[in-house]
């Protein structure tokens, strides 16, 4: 199985600078993991029950060996089929302390919506394109609210009764 791992070389680790967002802050940490010997029917049930669209697949040692997404199940795959027959083996992973830009670039480049997040070669989370959209939405909300606060000079002119169109003296 081919795995591509991104972000580990440039990851800051747990001692990240304040104000910086990392994958660890965005990912879903409670991950349900399949084995390749489980059935597609079981995987469908889990996805429906948990409201999720992907499940990492690991061997009995916990090593990532594939990923199964709702897209993989769109064709008429029978419930009895083993996960190992339909899973994607070329799994894209990202380090938990990588920057969100790394994940966004990887998703866009590979036309995928989910990345398995790893730390020291262990599965620690899943990041979806919707997790990245929530980050962007939050930043836009913060910028919009910050723009509505008057600047200090304007505020001083208003409170001191000065003409807001004239230059301060």
C-alpha positions as CSV (number, residue, x, y, z in Angstrom):
1,X,0.0,0.0,0.0
2,X,1.2,3.4,-0.9
3,X,0.8,6.2,1.7
4,X,1.6,9.8,1.2
5,X,2.3,11.7,4.4
6,X,2.4,15.5,4.5
7,X,3.3,18.1,7.0
8,X,5.6,16.2,9.4
9,X,8.7,17.9,8.3
10,X,7.3,21.4,8.9
11,X,5.1,20.5,11.9
12,X,5.7,22.6,15.0
13,X,4.6,19.9,17.5
14,X,2.6,20.4,20.7
15,X,4.5,23.5,21.6
16,X,2.9,25.5,18.9
17,X,2.8,29.3,18.9
18,X,-0.4,30.9,20.2
19,X,-2.8,32.0,17.6
20,X,-1.7,29.5,15.0
21,X,-4.2,26.8,14.0
22,X,-3.0,23.3,13.3
23,X,-4.8,20.2,12.0
24,X,-5.0,19.0,15.6
25,X,-7.4,21.9,16.3
26,X,-9.7,21.0,13.4
27,X,-9.8,17.2,13.1
28,X,-12.3,14.8,14.5
29,X,-10.4,12.9,17.2
30,X,-12.8,10.1,17.9
31,X,-12.2,7.8,14.9
32,X,-14.0,4.6,14.2
33,X,-11.6,2.3,12.4
34,X,-12.5,-0.7,10.2
35,X,-10.4,-3.8,9.4
36,X,-10.2,-5.1,5.8
37,X,-12.0,-8.3,6.9
38,X,-15.2,-6.5,7.9
39,X,-18.2,-6.3,5.6
40,X,-19.3,-3.4,3.5
41,X,-22.7,-3.8,5.1
42,X,-21.2,-3.2,8.5
43,X,-19.3,-0.1,7.1
44,X,-22.5,1.3,5.6
45,X,-24.3,0.8,8.9
46,X,-21.5,2.6,10.8
47,X,-21.5,5.5,8.4
48,X,-25.2,5.9,8.6
49,X,-25.4,5.5,12.4
50,X,-22.5,7.9,13.1
51,X,-23.3,10.4,10.3
52,X,-19.8,10.1,8.8
53,X,-18.5,9.7,5.2
54,X,-15.2,7.9,5.7
55,X,-13.7,5.2,7.8
56,X,-9.9,4.5,8.0
57,X,-9.0,0.8,7.6
58,X,-6.2,-0.6,9.8
59,X,-4.6,-4.0,10.3
60,X,-4.6,-5.8,13.7
61,X,-1.5,-3.8,14.8
62,X,-3.3,-0.5,14.1
63,X,-1.3,0.4,11.0
64,X,-3.2,2.3,8.4
65,X,-3.8,0.1,5.3
66,X,-6.7,1.9,3.5
67,X,-9.7,4.2,3.7
68,X,-13.3,3.6,2.8
69,X,-15.5,6.5,1.8
70,X,-19.2,6.9,1.0
71,X,-18.0,7.6,-2.6
72,X,-16.5,4.1,-2.7
73,X,-19.9,2.7,-1.8
74,X,-21.9,4.6,-4.4
75,X,-21.8,1.8,-7.0
76,X,-23.9,-1.2,-6.2
77,X,-21.4,-2.9,-3.9
78,X,-23.0,-5.9,-2.1
79,X,-23.2,-5.8,1.7
80,X,-21.3,-9.1,2.0
81,X,-18.3,-7.7,0.1
82,X,-15.2,-7.4,2.3
83,X,-13.9,-3.8,3.0
84,X,-10.5,-4.9,1.7
85,X,-11.9,-5.5,-1.8
86,X,-13.3,-1.9,-2.2
87,X,-11.1,0.3,0.1
88,X,-8.7,2.8,-1.4
89,X,-5.1,1.7,-0.6
90,X,-3.4,4.9,-1.7
91,X,-4.2,6.8,1.6
92,X,-3.2,10.4,1.9
93,X,-2.2,11.4,5.5
94,X,-1.3,14.6,7.2
95,X,0.5,15.3,10.4
96,X,-1.5,16.4,13.4
97,X,0.6,19.6,13.8
98,X,0.7,20.6,10.2
99,X,-0.8,23.8,9.0
100,X,-4.4,23.7,7.5
101,X,-2.9,25.0,4.2
102,X,-1.0,21.7,3.8
103,X,-4.2,19.7,4.1
104,X,-6.1,22.0,1.8
105,X,-3.4,21.8,-0.9
106,X,-3.3,18.0,-0.5
107,X,-7.1,17.6,-0.8
108,X,-7.3,19.9,-3.8
109,X,-4.3,18.3,-5.6
110,X,-5.7,14.8,-5.1
111,X,-9.4,15.6,-5.5
112,X,-10.3,14.1,-2.1
113,X,-12.4,15.2,0.8
114,X,-10.9,13.3,3.7
115,X,-7.4,12.9,5.1
116,X,-6.3,10.5,7.8
117,X,-4.4,12.4,10.5
118,X,-1.4,10.6,12.0
119,X,1.1,11.1,14.7
120,X,4.2,8.9,14.9
121,X,2.5,6.6,12.3
122,X,-0.6,6.1,14.4
123,X,-4.1,7.2,13.4
124,X,-5.2,10.1,15.6
125,X,-8.0,11.7,13.7
126,X,-9.7,12.4,10.4
127,X,-9.9,15.8,8.7
128,X,-12.6,16.6,6.1
129,X,-13.0,19.4,3.7
130,X,-15.9,20.6,5.8
131,X,-13.5,21.0,8.8
132,X,-11.4,23.3,6.7
133,X,-14.5,25.2,5.6
134,X,-15.5,25.8,9.2
135,X,-12.0,27.3,9.7
136,X,-12.5,29.7,6.8
137,X,-16.0,30.5,7.9
138,X,-14.7,31.4,11.4
139,X,-12.0,33.6,10.1
140,X,-14.4,35.5,7.8
141,X,-16.8,36.0,10.7
142,X,-13.9,37.3,12.9
143,X,-12.7,39.7,10.1
144,X,-16.2,40.9,9.5
145,X,-16.8,41.7,13.2
146,X,-13.3,43.3,13.5
147,X,-14.1,45.6,10.5
148,X,-17.2,46.9,12.2
149,X,-15.3,48.3,15.3
150,X,-14.4,51.9,14.7
151,X,-10.8,52.8,14.5
152,X,-9.3,54.7,17.4
153,X,-8.9,58.0,15.6
154,X,-12.5,57.9,14.4
155,X,-13.7,56.9,17.9
156,X,-11.7,59.8,19.5
157,X,-13.1,62.3,17.0
158,X,-16.7,61.2,17.8
159,X,-16.3,61.3,21.5
160,X,-14.4,64.6,21.6
161,X,-16.9,66.3,19.3
162,X,-14.4,66.8,16.5
163,X,-15.2,66.8,12.8
164,X,-14.7,63.2,11.6
165,X,-13.8,64.4,8.1
166,X,-10.9,66.7,9.2
167,X,-7.4,65.6,10.0
168,X,-6.5,65.4,13.8
169,X,-4.5,68.3,15.1
